[in-house]
């Protein structure tokens, strides 16, 4: 038989192979079944310390990422729940406010019920409902009766007190009538001496020409009953307005 000239592969030393960690086996532990984790490399036999340390660090790095993701997800879920709860509370508050406003929008002012006020003040002009002015305005008007828009009104102290008590007890800020509420909103902190100086009142009459208001049939904006046919009942809705020619 002839000799072969083919090169012969060198024989490997098994002990050296184990020392270098060449014999390795991949496995999937049962509790690592989450698809986020890649297979862990396990070294059988004598493994190199560097490879073991690298594998452990990678494993704990992945665990840390998952824990951070779970923690952030929990925080976001709690924030979303809190946000929804706040939205629900605000929604309920808005609904209660709308319901309260709807009830007030259908409530007219109360008719004047004080006989002394009717007698003393109604003798010269329309007896305005106390809800048309805030209490500060009524106090100012009653304290200046000696010069009441150019006229002197003679009232004894008891009558002044009785009338003032009635007016302040039923003033605009204490009323739930829709127009009283709107009057107070338009005034802010102002304390007018005239009802015709109230921004809400002026806005409601802005489309009526001054020539009409100053005509003989009306006289001025202060003459409410000239156009509002139900003014004495405290109803100032547009349905009951008739502007005289």
MOQUIJO-V963935 format. One line per field, one symbol per residue. burial: 1 if it has 9 or more other C-alpha atoms within 8 Angstrom, else 0. Layout:
burial->???
//
This chain:
burial->00000000000000001110101100000000000000011011001100010010001001000000000000000000000000000000000000001001101110010001110011000110111111101111110010110000000000110111011101111010111111110110000110101111110000000001111001101011111111111111000110000
//
